[in-house]
């Protein structure tokens, strides 16, 4: 599975991109579970409101599926874990 994550927004507005190929990572199975959970959550949720100024926005693309978008603050546990693992950032 190929997981692509883009973080945009924030104070500087500089996008950050990362990609993970789960077939070559030791935590690949866990990443796949998180990605599936985030995609399922995105299907169940209504679109978020405008959010807060300078908040981060995330765009998740898994393989060739339509992208899912989510916004901080208010990340779910699965979204937060996926961001931490794919972008390599702790919160």
Secondary structure, DSSP 4 states (H G I P E B T S, - for coil): -EEEEEEEETTT---EEEEEEGGG-TTHHHHHHHHHHHHHHHHHSPPP----TT-EEEEEEETTSPPEEEESSS--HHHHHHHHHHH----
